[in-house]
Amino acid sequence: MRILGLGGSHHDFAACLVEDGRIVSAVEEERLTRVKIAFGLGPRLQQCRAADYVLEQAGTTAEDADLVIANDFLNRVYALRYRDRIEWIGHHLSHAASTFYTSPFERSAVLVLDGRGSELEHNGERHGETITFYEGDTQGLGVLSGVHGRVTTAQRRLDDTYENSVGWMYEAVSKSIGFLTVGSMGAPGKTMGLAPFGTPRYVKALAELYHLGEGEFRQTVEQQAAVTALIADELARAGSEQAAEEIRADFAYAVQTNTERIMIELARWLHHTTGSKNLCLAGGVALNSVANYKILEQTPFEELHVFPAAGDNGTAIGAALHGHYALGGNPWEPSPDRFSPYLGREYSAEEMAAALAGAGQRVKVERPDDLFAHVARELAGGSVVGWFQGRSEIGPRALGNRSIFADPRDPGMKDRINAKVKHREAFRPFAPVVPATRQAEFFDSETPAPYMLLVPQVRADKRSVIPAVTHVDGSARLQTAAADLNPRLCDLLTAFDRITGVPVLLNTSFNDNEEPIVETPEDAVRCFLSTDLDLLVLGDLVVRKAVGT
């Protein structure tokens, strides 16, 4: 049985193909259109290029799909080609299915938090999902309870305001401190990165502008207006730019701290209600990797699974899996294999060669006998390397197939990459990747983090060893590498360890600022030539810029 899943809302569009319960392929529309979060595509949105991509990879067509399914908060233009046969399900249900049906748990509590979801009528007013609690077992997913909020604008837009939305609160603070603009969804990550530079000055004031109860979060329109007014008033009173920067950092600290508090209390209530030792998370708020780790530390849950495409792009996978299990009547049984996020297509040696040929005399190409030792020496010597391998990752985190790698031992590397390669704010941190077998040597955590969605502390004695990936508060957004998911990444880490004695690399996404992660070899070559990357690795080929390029 073939199921085509479409995902997104009014941004973050994606498609997924599932065959007999197995995810064959999944990709985000932005990777193909090269427009960040695929926002503002206009008539191009109806092309639904991601659907063609996953169908072509499987060697099939839409006519061969037994079911086309999507969440009902999806912009209908994206599904226009399938309008006569599509099945619609709830937005939060798609999120819940994406995380539960990719988890290793036979039974689990499931928590979905985001900015806004499926709409419903309540007392003659438009409301929408904001928080939903589920429980999953072999019979599927069941709703326990949920929170919804009144929609306070007349049209469905990216910046529509929902009451009672943790995601809205985080975005509102991000926008108010200067990060968020319509069409740019990277702001919450910037706020999370800035938060450790702040102080608790505004934590209490923000906490007074919402209500947190047993299994509920409430924030009225008046309280939402008070949040943005408070920030505006404080910034207006700043006597200097330095004072304004401190205010912005302090509000980032406040919204991060309050979000952690909210997520922890909601998780505690869900544990009390279900008694489960396992928790699955999804929805855009679940990309808050700092809060995710604190849930593990501060609640009774023992095991945590966060879906790597926790945002609206992941609803494509959730919808397709719901189609298989719930609509198809198939009982859930967790796979013995860990969920692999590498769901894009693999490009051939011929396609890589054609991309390099298009660069002409601007590049020089070699094929070293020992690729991993060769690249490890370059990294140890200070090179910043674009690494393009195998199938692309689903979700916003580069997990070793579309990555930029660098030496984490160099204390100046973070500033160099932010300024010369990524062209982004200097305060933003970078993530470390380490073999799972070595993580406890460097980090105060033994919990695997294969999807870069947990932030533990770097061991105190290792912070001076890997300063480029140690944030100002001693933390790091960790990725653990394992041979069952990415053997070539493990080989590179091993080679770097042989040379340096440090089995850790700085890992960031292979893209320039406000650009989607590269998908094709052509994307990789273009990004390589337009940034200050020193080296590009395409499969087994090592690419350098010609002198004068």
Helices and strands as residue ranges (DSSP letters): E 2-7, E 14-19, E 22-28, H 29-33, G 36-38, G 42-47, H 49-57, G 62-64, E 67-71, G 76-82, E 86-89, H 91-100, E 108-113, E 119-122, E 125-137, E 140-150, H 166-176, H 187-194, G 195-197, G 200-202, H 203-207, E 211-213, E 216-218, H 221-236, H 241-274, E 278-282, G 284-287, H 289-298, E 303-306, G 312-314, H 315-322, I 323-327, H 349-359, G 360-362, E 363-366, H 371-380, E 385-388, E 402-406, H 413-420, E 431-435, G 436-438, H 439-442, G 460-462, G 467-469, E 479-481, H 487-500, E 505-509, H 521-530, E 535-538, E 541-545
